[in-house]
Amino acid sequence: IISKEGYIVTNNHVVDGADEIKVSLVDNKKSYIAKLIGSDAKSDIAIIKIDAGELNAVTFYNSDNVRVGDVVFALGNPFGVGETITQGIVSATGRNGIGIVEYEDFIQTDASINPGNSGGALINSAGHLIGINSAIISRSGGNDGIGLAIPSNMVTSIATQLIDNGKYTRAY
């Protein structure tokens, strides 16, 4: 949740092609129907919105200040088992050339990320958002210790345009 008004950042691949988007909030056990505000497939970022009143929004951290070795926590719902938090460190920053999306600048972590963590927060030890869990590199399909998150600075830039315009426009 990135604003008290109900804007939520997630991955494009999580909502792409969905007929209906449901969001469950852990603290009130209520499910909300979300509206897709905009998405950017090239960065794998999407913005959805729920009408839920005053919400607690995450505080963004400047991802340029993230360093290898920083302790991080990955939040998500792996395999649909429910809200989960795992701990690890930042293994690398600036990962690109992986071929997952067109615009790659991933934070790599060894915090356990599995299918279902996509769109979840990667936070630092102060609870500030440093990235959005997006992908794993794995031969088995499960966690092999190489999780990738979209840095918060990229998220901020794209999310702002998606909220304001419903689309992200790049220069060319």
Beta strands, then each sheet from edge to edge (+ up, - down):
strand 1: 7-10
strand 2: 21-24
strand 3: 31-40
strand 4: 45-49
strand 5: 71-76
strand 6: 84-95
strand 7: 106-109
strand 8: 121-124
strand 9: 129-136
strand 10: 147-151
sheet 1: 1+ 4- 3+ 2-
sheet 2: 5+ 6- 7+ 10- 9+ 8- 5+
end
